[in-house]
Each structure stands twice: as structure tokens, then as C-alpha cells.
Amino acid sequence: MIVCPGCRDSRFKDQMNNILCLSCKKKYFKKNKFIDFITSNSNNTEDIAKKLWGEDLFNKLFSTPKHYINLKNEFQDDWHIFFKGKLIEIGCGSGSDTKDFSNFSNITHVTSIDIGKNTYNLYKYFKNRINVNVYRASALSLPFSNNNFDILYSYGVFHHTTNPKKCFEEAYRVLKNNGAMYLYLYSNHKNNLFKYCGIKIEKYMMFLMKKLSFRMQKIICFLLSPFMWLAFSLPSFLIKILGFKEFSKKIPMNWGTHPFSLVNDLKDRLMAPINHRFTKNELYKMLDGIGFKNLKINEKSTGIFLFCNK
């Protein structure tokens, strides 16, 4: 059930191109099944996030890789048992994962949200599908009633918000009892010297990038990509060829395939208004405190993969 993200009342009145919350009187843009729950009362961090992920990185449908496969491979047994029923995807991006989820026989309904304006184009693609809903909404204040979904999936989103703990609390609220949550999050990589040093450099560069215009930041990411590919991706590839596959994965940006293949990765990291990074212990403590159970937190060279139940 849809609720007002501001007051969580489910009573709405349809108006011309809007719905009005009868409790707090907030208006949200509505066109057919699509509702934009993002109001103009946002802070600078959210404004940057909307511009970066909703208008730049994900403005072309299905342009990003399918990420769910990584979580499926990490938690194969749990995926087989729990990945069925009503699913919510938080941070659907260009819609690559949503598209696959909508065709899974064990998924009865898919609800996908993102903070960016790209959600409207994704809605139009799925508008004739009765088993898919797409909304523009924030992970910090989900516009859904309690105990609503069997599965919550989110890949690389909560660590870019101003309050990850609130995202976890919202996730817990909308999941049904025993519902499953699958997440990917940034690690602080304290046990990986290469990546830990890279994170320190990343933080300094993020600080400098914030002083530049959005356009100049994009140009810098474009120009940096070939250098990062030469410094990290190419050596990693050569080390892998020599037979040191596991060691090659510890090198930052090891997935680059050509000189300009890292542009979007650099945008995602250096232009992001905020990057939270976690340790396994921090996540255990936070999620256990909220009430999640059956916690499985696997830290890999690429980040943290997480599965748990409500």
C-alpha cells in the first residue's frame, strides 16, 4: 500500500496531475501509475545526488550492468529459499536489474524506486506491465506501508545517503516478518592496504571536486579515466594473466576494460556528495540493534555483500 512519506497516512485525494495527502496536505506529482514522492524541500546533498544519479549516470535505460548476479552468487542457498514473492528494489538506476526481476517466475510483483528523474522513463517502459510499479522516492523515507514486501534488494545505494541507519530502519519497516534483505555496500577496506590507501586519496579528491562546477567535475572524470586505467586496471589484468588472479582483485579499479571504461565509476565515487564506508562489525551492531536476524555479512575485495531476515 502507498503511504505519504512525510506522515505515512494512506489517505490521498486525486487532483489534476497530483495526489494530495489528506493528513499533512503535501502534494505529489502523479501521472497514471507513476508518482513522484520527491519534494522540493531537499538539501544540497540530495540535490547533487538527484543530478548525478538521476540525470547523468542513469539517463539511458538499461545502460548499467546487472548487479543482482553478484549477490545471487554470494548467497546461493538463501537466494533459492527466500528470493520469491513481492520485491522492492531501492535504487533501481537505469533499470537493468528491474528488467530481469520482472521476468522471474518466482517474483509476483516488482516495485522499483530511485531518487532521480530517470524513474519516469523507466515507468513508461513498464507502464503496461501489471506486475511492475516504478516510483520516484527516497530510501530515507519509503512511501509504503509496514510489512509490505517479501524481499528488499539494493545495490550500492545506502552508503550514498545522509543517514544509512535510517535506510536500514525503513527497510526493516516495509519488510514482512521473515522477509529477506540483500544489499551491497562500500567497505572501508582496512585489511587491504592497496584499497585503503586508495580510499584516503578518494576522500581528498572528493573534497577538491566539491569546489568545482558540475560540468568541470565531469570533464575531470573523463580525463582521469585513461590514467586510472593505466595505473590500476592494466597492471591488474597483466597480474591476472601471470596467474595471480586473487591478488589482481585487490588492486583498485581492476575491472577497467579500456582507457575510458572507468569514467562512470569515477563519477560515482568522486562526484558523489557522500560516501559512507563500513566494517563488518559496524554493520552487525547496527542491524542487530534494529532487529534483523540471520545476519550474513561477507567482505570481499569489491565491497560488502549482506543478507539477513526481518
Buried (B, 14 or more C-beta within 10 A) or exposed (E): EBBBBBBBEBEBEEEEEBBBBEBEEBBBBBEEEBBBBBBEEBEEBBEBBBBBBBEBBBBEBBBBBBBBEBBBEBBEEBBEEBBBBBBBBBBBBBBBBBBBBBEBEEBEBBBBBBBBBBBBBBBBBBBEEEBBBBBBBBBBBBBBEEEBBBBBBBBBBBBBBBBBBBBBBBBBBBBBEEBBBBBBBBBBBEEBEBBBEBBEEBEEBBEEBEEEEEEEBBEBBBEBBBEBBEBBBBBBBEBBEEEEEEBBBBBBBBBBEEBEBBBBBBBBBBBBBBBBBBBBEBBBEBBEEBEBEEBEBEBEBBBBBBBBBB
